[in-house]
Amino acid sequence: MEEAIDVLAQNNIPRQSLRITYKGQDFQIRILDKELYKGMIEISILLDGMVQKLIRNKDIWHFENSDNDKDFANDIGRLISLRYRL
């Protein structure tokens, strides 16, 4: 988490915070990558204070090293993809 705070403190990431509602709960997301481009397969995010990495396999997004909450990870990945046209 300190890594994410250091990255955000540098002000190199002008991205806005994104919000998503999943199963009745609101979550706040901040993208940690400096650049987003079409065809990205990995995106680092700050999800409610925890650093997570999203990985895209074909058109399905999932959290790195975790099979939990595949639907949640996919919803977050789609949100980012639609917002930034990835």
C-alpha positions in Angstrom: 0.0 0.0 0.0 2.9 2.4 0.6 3.9 1.9 -3.0 0.5 3.1 -4.2 0.6 6.1 -1.9 4.0 7.1 -3.2 2.8 6.8 -6.7 -0.2 8.9 -6.0 1.8 11.5 -4.1 4.0 12.2 -7.2 0.9 13.6 -9.0 2.0 11.9 -12.2 -1.4 10.3 -12.5 -4.1 12.7 -13.4 -6.8 10.0 -13.5 -10.0 10.6 -11.7 -11.4 8.2 -9.2 -13.9 5.8 -10.5 -16.8 4.3 -8.5 -18.5 1.0 -9.1 -21.4 -0.6 -7.3 -21.2 -4.4 -7.0 -23.7 -6.5 -5.1 -25.1 -3.4 -3.3 -21.7 -2.1 -2.1 -19.9 1.0 -3.5 -16.2 0.7 -4.3 -13.7 3.4 -5.3 -11.0 2.7 -7.9 -8.0 4.7 -8.8 -5.8 3.6 -11.8 -2.1 3.5 -10.9 -0.6 3.1 -14.4 0.8 6.3 -15.9 -0.5 5.5 -19.4 -3.4 3.6 -20.7 -3.5 2.4 -24.3 -5.6 0.1 -26.5 -4.7 -3.5 -26.1 -3.4 -3.3 -22.5 -3.6 -6.7 -20.7 -2.5 -5.5 -17.2 -3.8 -2.6 -15.2 -2.7 -1.7 -11.7 -5.4 -0.2 -9.5 -6.0 1.0 -6.0 -9.2 -0.6 -4.9 -10.5 0.8 -1.6 -7.0 1.3 -0.3 -5.5 -2.0 -1.6 -3.3 -2.4 -4.6 -4.6 -4.9 -7.1 -3.6 -5.9 -10.6 -6.2 -6.7 -13.2 -5.1 -9.1 -16.0 -7.1 -9.5 -19.2 -7.2 -13.0 -20.8 -9.0 -12.6 -24.1 -12.0 -10.4 -23.2 -12.2 -11.5 -19.5 -10.6 -9.6 -16.7 -9.5 -11.2 -13.4 -7.3 -10.3 -10.4 -3.7 -11.4 -10.5 -3.0 -14.5 -8.4 -6.7 -14.9 -7.3 -9.6 -16.8 -8.6 -11.9 -15.0 -6.2 -14.5 -12.5 -7.4 -14.0 -13.1 -11.1 -17.2 -11.3 -11.9 -16.2 -8.3 -9.8 -12.8 -8.1 -11.5 -14.4 -8.4 -14.9 -16.9 -5.6 -14.1 -14.0 -3.3 -13.0 -12.0 -4.2 -16.1 -15.0 -3.4 -18.4 -15.6 -0.1 -16.6 -12.0 1.0 -17.2 -12.1 -0.3 -20.8 -15.2 1.6 -21.6 -14.1 4.8 -19.9 -10.6 4.9 -21.5 -11.5 3.0 -24.7 -9.0 0.1 -24.2 
